[in-house]
Amino acid sequence: MKDKDFNDLLTSIDQARKIHKGKLKPSRVFKFSPVVVKNIRKKFNVSQVEFAYMIGVSVDTLQNWEQGRRRPDGPALALLKIAEANPETVMNALHT
């Protein structure tokens, strides 16, 4: 690994630590409302069970997102952002 890349990585870890402790605000935050998650699923014209299986989450998790009890994060959030922008690409990638 090059020195510059390593130093960038250390800086990122330090920033993540500060964000976690509340000393620094994240530079960007993505949030989905329950309606958006449901609308994304409807773009695929599938049931909750089928969509949950397709994106690798439990049906309970998907229902919690759609009903506003929880919010997607991490890889699921990234996948939903891509699915919202280009559902055909997601369908092709997931071979469904």
Secondary structure as GFF3:
##gff-version 3
##sequence-region A 1 96
A	DSSP	alpha_helix	3	21	.	.	.	ID=ss1
A	DSSP	alpha_helix	34	43	.	.	.	ID=ss2
A	DSSP	alpha_helix	48	55	.	.	.	ID=ss3
A	DSSP	alpha_helix	59	66	.	.	.	ID=ss4
A	DSSP	alpha_helix	74	85	.	.	.	ID=ss5
A	DSSP	alpha_helix	87	94	.	.	.	ID=ss6
###
